[in-house]
């Protein structure tokens, strides 16, 4: 698979380390009410869809950026690649 | 019809006109006591043991395609019980004991061959770890044998003992491990279940569950509603998709694992051999092909096919261990979809919905577990209590911190 890095252009997926579902960006607040349940969901449960899947890839042997890749888990086709930093900022997270 | 050598001779003399189909093709009934979703090895084994050992009646197995078309037909056919942890080893040893008597039990030639499995040791630290593992196996009634370098050189002279990076220092052998003709396992269980009255419904895809007041009343399928007193789900690979129809999220990711077969060769491998420094395992089928595999591809996938980097990695592992492999041509390769759980171990448990039971999360070790998985799931379905060897395979072990993590990788499914 080729991942079209937003800054570096097309890169072989072998340069990356796979983390998993992009919802792992949204770490729960450990001080909030119901944090125990929220962390169980966060750490252990997955949507695991057949079809489009937004997922985190780490460019370990490249610029060490985290990417959010939208990929079809049935065909392996990659349709969108974003910097995870931008995705987090767009959700209102601080710089 | 009972299969035997006598029957083969009799049929040979009468033009093979007396053979009957090994199982029926029944129409779905409106209601069953127990419905098993998934006509793979585990689902068929569950139905077989429910009927035979737990004396249940009115059982159906429903399968979206044809039986044995999923991972029971896509694996590398290895059986073994060389696990370390208490939650696992008694279960897998129970499974290996069931393999040993399986063919007589279900009267079908599954070609169970206890040709042994060898895990190679490449460092002193690894020897310590394997001695510990071997002792854990012995404590649980399994067999284990530590092999010295001299023994290995005698039994496996073709291995690359002096590899510069990963020299072979010894091995841990389980002589009772081996291989099985995988398709025959599905067929044998299907035939055994069918002959005891189980309806096997093929081309019948589950499209939803009928759940009323927290009680599962049956399943909606492509062939209409089928009512059920209890529903057992055994669809590893697609567990997430099926259980999502009951509103559940699982501690599982689906990953693709590739396997390979070479051209047929004269006998070269005496048993199953696994590389201890990389991920490579190999056996030789009775047709002569080398059957081998390695790691999962490492990203979520439902594709039943993988990518080339893993092919390269597997080939490199094979060459490091067994340089003669370099002259062998690859004949076929394929992929299967694995339920990778959050600790690398399976789940056989009730759900929060009454009457709905789950069996899955087999990672890439489901084939060897088939008999015990079926037996333990049948035990759970019939008695509502877990089998003594499967008490650890609970849904809530993650929330309670009771993971069964053989590799110590944590909640990162692609590393198990």
Interface residues (C-beta under 8 A of the other chain):
Chain A: X1 X13 X14 X18 X19 X20 X21 X40 X41 X43 X44 X45 X46 X47 X48 X49 X50 X53 X55 X71 X73 X74 X75 X76
Chain B: X238 X240 X241 X249 X250 X251 X252 X253 X254 X298 X299 X300 X301 X302 X303 X307 X309 X342 X398 X399 X411 X412 X413 X414
